[in-house]
Amino acid sequence: MKFLLLPLTVIFSSFLLANEVPKVLTIGSQLPSFELPGIDGESHSEADYKDAKVLCIIFTCNHCPDSVAAAARTEEIYQDYKDKGIAIVAVNANNPKSLRPDELGYSPYGDSFEEMKPFAESHGWTFPYLYDGDNQKFATACGAQSTPHVFVFDADRKLRYTGRMDDAGRSTGPVEKSFIRSAFDALLSGNEVAEPVTRSFGCSTKWLFKDGSVATDQKAWEAKPVTLEELDENLAKKLRKNESGNVRVINFWSTTCPPCIADLPNLVDTYRRFQNRAVDFITISIDPIENEAKVKKILETRHAALSDRTKPSMEKEGRSSNNYIWTDENPDKLAEAIHPEWTGAKPHTVIISPKGEILWSYGEAIDIVELRAEILKGLE
């Protein structure tokens, strides 16, 4: 076994170090062995499913809109076939360090192992969900190209189908053609799969070698200038009116509020996640105007910059910054202009629709997953 493991390790490493995407496992190939941690706290291997007539491996993830759209369908398929001798196992092979923030704008969750369990629970998954993101050996052996990517193995663990689940894509509506169901039905009846190979279609697998682009993106973001401008009552009313066409997130904070400062990195990260979508982010400090330099310094160290993709909508409103400091001594005017229900407690965050409606507000330290989920609701 030791002599066998060494060549396999070399093969896996050569793919990842050479920045090459591995080829898809060919029909008739044997199931590669695996031993992976699951969200149930247990380690899973192919031996755990030895009694299944068919073993279906679905490479998927928490962030991809294709995977998110397919999540409910996956559980439905599992429920329909679990008592017919078919085992379904989902595997997240994405390395979270290989994902840029702007690739994460379609789900509240990233692709870390810790985020897999809440993702699965949010979609009612009752089948195993395993993690292969650290070394990606199993994904490399299978040649998982995207999320989701399906691999169906028969009773002898020979590959009989690989490709996409169905023709639904990112739609959550009815499915006209389900390749995975057709493959299951054929194998259960002892027949050949009519269409054994299809293109998987979906977000590409986030291989380990892609972390370089993440570092480049981070460096570019940190080089962006951070601006701070003064905010009066008239401009505050304009911010509430929101003629940008975007879903707007506004965070009220101050330099003397530790939870406010602690929230800023997560808020900036969330803005970066949604920068390719119709979302903008505005910070409003209610510090005294004489603290302006201190306010800007904190914003700079938290990299509260403006995405180039948000600039057009900002300019549409005649604005030139996404960060403000309140100039009036009376903070009541600020509250009345933007959110009259605000008690004045900090931190405070609101989401405003493109029609100027308050969609959500929160008056404590941010639950960042909840915030992202509410932004997604606003984008629907």
Helices and strands as residue ranges (DSSP letters): H 2-17, E 35-37, E 43-45, G 46-49, E 54-60, H 65-81, G 82-84, E 86-92, G 96-98, G 101-103, H 113-122, E 129-131, H 137-142, E 146-147, E 149-153, E 159-163, H 179-188, E 203-204, G 208-210, H 211-222, E 229-231, H 233-241, E 247-253, H 258-273, E 279-285, G 289-291, H 292-301, H 311-316, E 323-326, H 331-338, E 348-352, E 358-362, H 368-379
